Amino acid sequence: MTERDGIERRRLLGALGVGATACVGGCLGGDGAEDDDDEDDAQVHEPTMEIEFDDDGPFDFDDGERCAVCGMPAKKYFGTGQLVHENGLAAVFDSPGCLFAYTVSSTPDSPIAAAWTTDYETRDLIDATAAHFVLITDEEAAEDPMGIDPRPYAERDDAVAFLEEWEAEELTPDDDIIVGFEDVSLEIAATYRGNRLPDE
């Protein structure tokens, strides 16, 4: 089987999976907490496309592309992100939480070459590998449409400023609440997309 055949096979399997689960719900899986024990949602995530990557920054993708983790349209919500492996295999995401889940559970043999996420303040696409992620956890205060998400910022000062204004939790930068992309672990990703991750 060629690499291209493998991608097409993964796309077909992904499309079947999306079709079977899309009506159940986005990142939360169904109605939310009632479905957190649904084993069918937990999975290892794979690239969904192949691109010509030229090291020049984010790549363009169609509006119809779906998040590699939850299957929702990747451009539907504020947190659009993307990632490419050195071999050109890539994936897109509808939220930073899904980017985290993919990062800790994907299995391609090729290392991550680059990743981007949406700055929470400016709404610009920024280099995720250099971003500062604020690890908030209060779901009710956040009111995020796809389940709670970390808050990405290009500048650490902006992340600290957000944290200083965040009254829902008593968090400070000294609590390791602001992390880099390289610090994302299975435990951190599970805070945001635990139902989309394989068991440890």
N, C-alpha and C positions, 0 to 999 in steps of 0.2 A: 504494500500500500504506500503510495506517495504521500508527501506532506500535504499536498493539496487535497487528496482524497480524504485524508484524516480530518482536515478542516471542514470539508463538505459534510462528512459523517457527523462531526461534532455539531455543525450548524443544524442538520436534520434532527439530531437527538435533542438539541437545545430548543428548536422550534416545537417539537412534540411536547417537551417538558413545559414550555411556556404555555402552549395551548391547553394543556391539562390543568395547569395551576393558575392561569391568569384570572379566572373567575373567582378563585379562592381569595385572592388579595395580593397586595404588593409585598413590601419588605417585611411586614409584620406577619404575613401568612394568615389569611382569614380575618376573623374579628379581633385578633390581637392575642391577649393573654390566654384565652381558651384553647388556642391552637399551638401554644409554645411547646407542647410535648409531641407535636406531629413529626414523627421521624422522617417522613417523606420529604420534608423541606430541607433537612440537614444534608449537605452535599459538599463535594469538592468541586471547585469552579474552574472552568477552562476558558481559554481565549475563544472569541466568537468570530474573529475576522483576521484577515491577513492584509497588511498594508506595505507600501513602499515607504520606509522610514528614512528620513534624510538628516536627522539631528537638528532640524530647524525649528522645532517647537511642536505645539499641538497639531494633530491631524484632523482633517475634515471628515465628518461622517453623516450619513443620511438621518433625517428626522425620525425615520421609522426604526432605527437601530434600538435594540433593547438592552437594558442593563444585564451584564453577564452574571449577576448574582440573583436579582429578584425578578427579572423578566419584564419590568415596567419600562415604558419608553424612556430612554436615557435623557432626553431633553425636556421631560415634562416638569421637573421640579428644579429648584434653584441650584442644587449641588452637583450638576453635571461634571463628570470626571472621565479620564481616560488613561490607559496604560499600554505600553508597547514593550514586547520582549526583544532581545537582540536579534532574534531570527525573523522578526517582522510580524509575528503573531500578536494580536492586540485584543483589547476589550474596552468597553465603555460602561459607565456607571451613572445612575441617576442621583447618587448621594455619596458623601464621604464615608458613611458607614458601610456601604456596599464596596467601596474601594478598599477599605480595611479588610473586609471579609475575604475578598478575592486575594489580596496580598498574602494573607496567612494560610490560605487553603488551596491555591492553584498549584498545579503539578508540572507545568512545562519544563523541559530540560534546559530551556534557554533563560538566562537571567533577565531581570527587568532592566530595560535600557533607559526608560523615561516614564514619568507619570505626571498627570496634571489634575488639579482639583479647582473648585471655585472658591475664591476668597469670600469669606462670609460678609465682609463690609463692602468691598468694591464691586463684587459680583464678576470680577475678571477671572479668567482662567490663569492659574499660577502653577509654578513648578511644585508638584506635591513632594518631591524629594528634598526640597529646601523649605517647605512650609512648616508653620508652627500650629499644631492642632490642640485646641482646648478641649479637654475631656470632661464635658459636663455630663451629668447623669440624671437630672430631674426631668422625667418625661412630661409631666404635667406643665411645668413652667416653660419648657421648650416649645411645645405645641408644633413639633415637626410633622409634616404630612406623611412621612414614610417611616415613622419610628424615630427615636432620638438619634441625633448625629453629632459627631465632634464638630467643632467650629474651626475651620482652616483660615489661617492668615498668612500673607506673604511676609509681614513684618512682626517680629516678636513683640514690639511695643504695642501694636494693635491688639495682639492676643492678650497681653497683660491688661490693657485698657478695658477690653471686653470682660475679663475676669473680675476686674474691680467693680464693674457695674452689675455683674450677675449676682442678684440678691437671693436667688432660690436655694443656693448651697453655700456653705462656708468653705470656700476654696481659695487657695493662694498659689502663686507660682512656685512657692517653696514645697508644695505638696506633690510635685511631679505631675501636675495637672496639664502642663503644656509640654507636648512631646513632639519629636520629629518623626518623619515617615519611617526611619530605620528603627524606631523604638516600638513600632506597632507589633504587638504580640497576639497570640490566640486569645489570651485573657482579655486584652483591650478590645479586640474585634468582637468578642462575644458580648461585651457590654452593649454593643450597637446592633449586631446581627446574630445573636446566639442561635436562633432557630435556623439560620442559613449555613451553619458551620458543622463539620463532622465532629463526632464525639472525640474528646481528647484521648 
